[in-house]
Amino acid sequence: MTNEEILVALQIEGITASKIEEGGELLVKLVFAPDKRKEEAVKKVIGAYWSFLYRGWIIPGKRSDLICLLNHLGYREMGGQLRGESVERLGVFKRWMRSRRYSESTVKTYGESLVIFLKFFWDKPISEITEQDVVYFNNEYILKNQLSASFQNQVVNSIKLFFEKVEGSKMRLDLIHRPKRQHLLPNVLSKEEVKLILNATANLKHRTMLSLIYSCGLRRSELLKLKPGDIDSKRNIIKIKQAKGKKDRIVPLSEKILVMLREYYTYYKPQTWLFEGQRENEPYDERSLSNVLKQCLAKAGINKPVTLHWLRHSYATHLLEKGTDLRYIQELLGHRSSRTTEIYTHVSTQSIQKIKSPFDDL
């Protein structure tokens, strides 16, 4: 099983698994509703323990430990092995995506999604797969195992792209429907909560990274891809290069964050990347940064399930509440469509708080 298949298998069992790093060691955090059977299965994994800090079970992060957990849960792998034909066509699909300059994360995600689908029909030649098989897969695998709508959408995207661009299939792709889009409001922190989080660490590097995400509304990947030359202190801007959608943009740099960056640069003297990892010429690790945020949340006494993206959402919402035009916020965030940016109007409390409830007039 691939790592993606293992995570899906755990999700099928009702367990959410996420990777964390502690003391240079890769671990996996497991979260699930109270269940004696699952708890006993986790305890059988050597090195497993309950963490009050992470509010979940922690096990070693090796693939063998995850497979061991699945075995203790009594999980049986779905389907059979990929047919030789499927392996060859999967390779063609990945090469086609790379030739079209799809990002490596998309190549990986779509490839893993397609593997799950083709394994489900391991005994059927690709040429015989129809749109009705996709419907059957959605019902008997996605819905039956209560997998998320986003995962279903991801699989459908990979199936459509594969059969249309690589297979040139006669399959009626217009009959393959994506799940209805969920309209979820972004999670936003108050300015007081943001301040508590940023002040919760005395580590200059950690505080600078988190502060830069909030002060410029950066995505995690954008922060970690920054190079020293991307900071233009004379014009007070940061150049974000080849971000999501392969778009460049610039964002304003506040005076306060510039002072912090100068202090950070003097102390750490970064060379290749603005925020470098433990290994030479490698950027700071994504999981380590998420772990930094978790530690800050614990120290600040904030019990919300905050992620790094909450800081970006908070930046946009706080700008809107200060009266910044939505068109400018759209440019600052790098959104392709104004509809994406408009969602922040639904979480801004500035106008809502002015509304007087009729209950007060009773």
C-alpha positions as CSV (number, residue, x, y, z in Angstrom):
1,M,0.0,0.0,0.0
2,T,1.1,3.6,-0.7
3,N,1.2,6.1,2.1
4,E,-1.9,7.7,0.6
5,E,-3.8,4.4,0.6
6,I,-2.8,3.8,4.2
7,L,-4.2,7.2,5.2
8,V,-7.4,6.5,3.3
9,A,-7.7,3.1,4.9
10,L,-7.4,4.7,8.4
11,Q,-10.0,7.2,7.4
12,I,-12.3,4.4,6.4
13,E,-11.7,3.0,9.9
14,G,-12.8,6.3,11.3
15,I,-9.3,7.5,12.2
16,T,-7.8,10.8,11.2
17,A,-4.0,10.5,10.8
18,S,-1.6,13.5,10.5
19,K,2.2,13.6,10.5
20,I,4.1,15.6,13.1
21,E,7.8,16.0,13.9
22,E,9.1,16.1,17.5
23,G,12.8,16.2,18.3
24,G,13.7,15.4,14.7
25,E,11.6,12.2,14.8
26,L,8.6,11.7,12.4
27,L,5.5,10.7,14.3
28,V,1.8,10.2,13.4
29,K,-1.0,11.7,15.4
30,L,-4.3,9.7,15.5
31,V,-7.7,11.2,16.3
32,F,-10.9,9.2,16.6
33,A,-14.2,9.1,18.5
34,P,-14.1,7.1,21.7
35,D,-13.9,3.5,20.6
36,K,-12.5,0.7,22.8
37,R,-11.6,-1.5,19.8
38,K,-9.6,1.2,18.1
39,E,-7.9,2.2,21.3
40,E,-6.8,-1.4,22.0
41,A,-5.5,-1.7,18.4
42,V,-3.4,1.5,18.8
43,K,-2.0,0.4,22.1
44,K,-0.6,-2.7,20.4
45,V,1.7,-0.6,18.2
46,I,5.1,-0.4,19.8
47,G,5.9,3.1,21.0
48,A,2.2,4.3,21.0
49,Y,1.2,6.8,23.7
50,W,-1.5,9.3,24.5
51,S,-0.4,13.0,24.2
52,F,-2.2,15.7,26.2
53,L,-0.3,18.3,24.2
54,Y,-1.5,17.1,20.8
55,R,-4.9,15.8,22.2
56,G,-4.5,12.5,20.4
57,W,-2.7,9.2,20.2
58,I,0.9,9.3,18.9
59,I,2.6,6.4,17.2
60,P,6.0,6.1,15.3
61,G,5.7,7.4,11.7
62,K,7.2,4.5,9.9
63,R,5.1,2.9,7.1
64,S,5.6,-0.5,8.8
65,D,4.0,0.9,12.1
66,L,1.0,2.2,10.1
67,I,0.5,-1.1,8.4
68,C,0.8,-2.8,11.8
69,L,-2.0,-0.6,13.1
70,L,-4.2,-1.5,10.1
71,N,-3.5,-5.2,10.8
72,H,-4.5,-4.8,14.5
73,L,-7.7,-3.1,13.3
74,G,-8.5,-6.1,11.2
75,Y,-8.4,-4.0,8.0
76,R,-8.3,-5.9,4.7
77,E,-6.9,-4.1,1.7
78,M,-9.5,-3.3,-1.0
79,G,-9.2,-4.9,-4.4
80,G,-6.1,-6.5,-5.9
81,Q,-2.9,-5.3,-7.5
82,L,-2.7,-3.0,-10.5
83,R,-2.8,-4.7,-13.8
84,G,0.4,-4.4,-15.9
85,E,-1.5,-2.3,-18.4
86,S,-2.7,0.1,-15.6
87,V,0.9,0.6,-14.3
88,E,2.1,1.5,-17.8
89,R,-0.8,3.9,-18.5
90,L,-0.4,5.5,-15.1
91,G,3.2,6.2,-16.0
92,V,2.0,7.8,-19.3
93,F,-0.5,9.9,-17.3
94,K,2.2,11.3,-15.0
95,R,4.5,12.1,-17.9
96,W,1.7,13.9,-19.7
97,M,0.9,16.0,-16.6
98,R,4.6,16.9,-16.2
99,S,4.8,17.9,-19.8
100,R,1.9,20.2,-19.3
101,R,3.8,21.7,-16.3
102,Y,1.4,20.5,-13.6
103,S,2.9,20.9,-10.2
104,E,4.6,17.9,-8.6
105,S,2.0,17.9,-5.8
106,T,-0.8,17.7,-8.4
107,V,1.0,14.9,-10.2
108,K,1.3,13.0,-7.0
109,T,-2.2,13.6,-5.8
110,Y,-3.9,12.7,-9.1
111,G,-1.6,9.7,-9.6
112,E,-2.5,8.3,-6.1
113,S,-6.2,9.0,-6.7
114,L,-6.2,7.2,-10.0
115,V,-4.4,4.2,-8.4
116,I,-7.2,3.8,-5.8
117,F,-9.8,3.9,-8.6
118,L,-8.0,1.4,-10.9
119,K,-7.3,-0.9,-8.0
120,F,-11.1,-1.0,-7.3
121,F,-11.5,-2.3,-10.9
122,W,-8.3,-4.4,-10.8
123,D,-9.9,-7.3,-12.8
124,K,-11.2,-5.0,-15.6
125,P,-9.3,-3.7,-18.6
126,I,-9.1,0.1,-18.7
127,S,-10.8,0.1,-22.2
128,E,-13.9,-1.5,-20.6
129,I,-14.4,1.0,-17.8
130,T,-17.5,3.1,-18.3
131,E,-19.1,6.2,-16.7
132,Q,-21.4,3.8,-14.9
133,D,-18.4,2.2,-13.2
134,V,-17.5,5.7,-11.8
135,V,-21.0,6.0,-10.4
136,Y,-20.6,2.6,-8.8
137,F,-17.2,3.5,-7.4
138,N,-18.6,6.6,-5.8
139,N,-21.5,4.7,-4.2
140,E,-19.6,1.5,-3.2
141,Y,-16.3,3.0,-2.1
142,I,-16.5,6.8,-1.5
143,L,-20.0,7.0,0.0
144,K,-20.0,3.6,1.7
145,N,-16.8,4.4,3.5
146,Q,-18.0,7.9,4.3
147,L,-15.0,9.6,2.6
148,S,-15.1,13.4,2.2
149,A,-16.6,15.3,-0.7
150,S,-13.2,16.9,-1.4
151,F,-11.6,13.4,-1.7
152,Q,-14.4,12.4,-4.1
153,N,-13.9,15.6,-6.1
154,Q,-10.2,14.9,-6.3
155,V,-10.7,11.3,-7.6
156,V,-13.3,12.5,-10.2
157,N,-10.9,15.2,-11.4
158,S,-8.1,12.6,-11.9
159,I,-10.5,10.1,-13.7
160,K,-11.7,12.8,-16.1
161,L,-8.3,14.1,-16.9
162,F,-6.9,10.6,-17.4
163,F,-9.6,9.2,-19.6
164,E,-10.0,12.4,-21.7
165,K,-6.4,13.4,-22.2
166,V,-4.5,10.1,-22.1
167,E,-6.9,7.4,-23.1
168,G,-9.0,9.4,-25.5
169,S,-11.9,7.4,-24.2
170,K,-15.4,7.4,-25.6
171,M,-16.7,7.5,-22.0
172,R,-19.4,10.1,-21.6
173,L,-17.4,12.3,-19.2
174,D,-20.2,14.8,-19.0
175,L,-22.2,12.1,-17.2
176,I,-19.6,12.0,-14.4
177,H,-20.7,14.5,-11.8
178,R,-18.6,16.1,-9.1
179,P,-20.1,16.3,-5.7
180,K,-22.0,19.5,-4.8
181,R,-19.5,22.1,-3.7
182,Q,-19.5,22.8,0.1
183,H,-19.8,26.4,1.1
184,L,-17.8,26.6,4.2
185,L,-16.9,29.9,5.9
186,P,-13.2,30.5,6.6
187,N,-12.0,30.3,10.1
188,V,-10.9,33.6,11.5
189,L,-9.0,34.6,14.7
190,S,-9.4,37.9,16.5
191,K,-6.5,40.3,16.6
192,E,-6.0,39.6,20.2
193,E,-5.7,35.8,19.5
194,V,-3.2,36.5,16.7
195,K,-1.1,38.6,19.1
196,L,-1.2,35.8,21.7
197,I,0.0,33.2,19.2
198,L,2.8,35.4,17.8
199,N,4.0,36.3,21.3
200,A,3.9,32.7,22.6
201,T,7.4,31.8,21.3
202,A,10.7,33.4,22.2
203,N,12.4,31.7,19.2
204,L,13.1,34.5,16.7
205,K,12.9,32.3,13.6
206,H,9.6,30.8,14.6
207,R,8.1,34.2,15.5
208,T,9.3,35.7,12.3
209,M,7.8,32.9,10.1
210,L,4.3,33.1,11.8
211,S,4.4,36.9,11.8
212,L,5.2,37.0,8.1
213,I,2.3,34.6,7.2
214,Y,-0.2,36.9,9.1
215,S,1.3,40.3,8.1
216,C,1.3,39.4,4.4
217,G,-1.4,36.8,4.1
218,L,0.9,34.2,2.8
219,R,0.2,30.5,2.1
220,R,2.5,28.1,4.0
221,S,4.1,27.0,0.7
222,E,4.7,30.6,-0.3
223,L,6.5,31.4,2.9
224,L,8.8,28.4,2.7
225,K,9.7,29.1,-1.0
226,L,10.8,32.7,-0.2
227,K,14.5,33.6,-0.8
228,P,16.4,36.5,0.7
229,G,16.3,38.3,-2.7
230,D,12.5,38.3,-2.7
231,I,12.5,40.9,0.1
232,D,12.6,44.4,-1.4
233,S,13.3,46.6,1.7
234,K,13.7,49.8,-0.4
235,R,10.2,49.5,-1.9
236,N,8.7,47.7,1.2
237,I,7.3,44.8,-0.7
238,I,7.8,41.0,-1.0
239,K,7.8,39.3,-4.4
240,I,5.9,36.1,-4.3
241,K,7.1,34.0,-7.3
242,Q,5.2,31.2,-9.1
243,A,2.6,30.7,-6.3
244,K,-0.7,28.8,-6.7
245,G,-1.7,28.8,-10.3
246,K,1.9,29.6,-11.3
247,K,1.2,33.3,-10.6
248,D,3.6,36.0,-9.5
249,R,2.4,38.8,-7.2
250,I,3.7,41.4,-4.8
251,V,2.5,42.1,-1.2
252,P,3.3,45.1,1.0
253,L,5.8,44.8,3.8
254,S,5.0,46.5,7.1
255,E,7.6,48.5,8.9
256,K,7.2,46.3,12.0
257,I,7.8,43.1,10.1
258,L,10.8,44.6,8.2
259,V,12.5,45.4,11.6
260,M,11.9,41.8,12.7
261,L,13.2,40.4,9.3
262,R,16.4,42.5,9.7
263,E,17.0,41.2,13.2
264,Y,16.3,37.6,11.9
265,Y,18.6,38.1,8.9
266,T,21.5,39.4,11.1
267,Y,21.2,36.5,13.5
268,Y,20.6,33.6,11.1
269,K,22.3,34.8,7.9
270,P,20.2,32.7,5.5
271,Q,21.8,31.8,2.2
272,T,19.6,29.9,-0.3
273,W,16.2,30.1,1.4
274,L,14.9,32.8,3.7
275,F,13.9,30.2,6.2
276,E,16.3,27.2,6.0
277,G,15.9,23.8,7.4
278,Q,18.3,21.7,9.3
279,R,19.9,20.3,6.2
280,E,22.0,22.6,3.9
281,N,20.3,24.1,0.9
282,E,16.8,22.8,2.0
283,P,13.9,25.0,3.0
284,Y,12.2,24.8,6.4
285,D,10.0,21.7,6.7
286,E,6.3,22.1,6.4
287,R,5.4,19.7,9.1
288,S,7.9,21.4,11.5
289,L,6.2,24.8,10.9
290,S,2.8,23.3,11.7
291,N,4.3,21.8,14.9
292,V,5.6,25.3,15.8
293,L,2.1,26.7,15.6
294,K,0.7,23.8,17.7
295,Q,3.3,24.6,20.4
296,C,2.4,28.3,20.3
297,L,-1.3,27.5,20.6
298,A,-0.7,25.3,23.7
299,K,1.4,28.1,25.3
300,A,-1.2,30.8,24.5
301,G,-4.0,28.6,25.9
302,I,-6.0,28.7,22.7
303,N,-8.0,25.5,22.3
304,K,-9.3,26.0,18.8
305,P,-8.0,23.7,16.0
306,V,-6.0,26.5,14.4
307,T,-4.0,25.8,11.3
308,L,-1.5,28.1,9.5
309,H,-4.1,29.0,6.9
310,W,-6.2,30.5,9.7
311,L,-3.6,33.3,9.8
312,R,-4.1,34.0,6.1
313,H,-7.9,34.1,6.5
314,S,-7.5,36.4,9.5
315,Y,-5.2,38.8,7.5
316,A,-7.9,39.1,4.8
317,T,-10.7,39.6,7.2
318,H,-8.9,42.2,9.3
319,L,-8.0,44.1,6.1
320,L,-11.7,44.1,5.1
321,E,-12.8,45.3,8.6
322,K,-10.3,48.2,8.2
323,G,-12.1,49.2,5.0
324,T,-9.7,47.8,2.4
325,D,-11.4,47.4,-1.0
326,L,-12.1,43.8,-1.9
327,R,-10.3,44.2,-5.3
328,Y,-7.1,45.0,-3.5
329,I,-7.5,42.1,-1.1
330,Q,-8.0,39.8,-4.1
331,E,-4.7,40.9,-5.6
332,L,-2.9,40.6,-2.2
333,L,-4.1,37.1,-1.7
334,G,-3.5,36.0,-5.3
335,H,-7.1,34.9,-5.9
336,R,-8.0,34.3,-9.6
337,S,-11.7,35.0,-9.0
338,S,-13.3,37.8,-7.0
339,R,-15.9,35.3,-5.8
340,T,-13.2,33.5,-3.8
341,T,-12.4,36.8,-2.0
342,E,-16.0,37.7,-1.4
343,I,-16.3,34.9,1.1
344,Y,-14.6,37.1,3.7
345,T,-17.6,39.5,3.7
346,H,-19.5,36.6,5.4
347,V,-17.1,36.4,8.3
348,S,-16.4,40.1,8.9
349,T,-18.2,41.1,12.1
350,Q,-17.8,44.9,11.6
351,S,-21.2,45.4,10.0
352,I,-22.9,42.5,11.8
353,Q,-22.1,44.0,15.2
354,K,-23.9,47.2,14.2
355,I,-27.2,45.3,13.7
356,K,-29.5,45.6,16.7
357,S,-31.4,42.5,17.6
358,P,-35.2,43.0,18.0
359,F,-34.9,41.0,21.2
360,D,-33.4,44.1,22.8
361,D,-36.6,46.0,22.1
362,L,-38.8,43.6,24.1
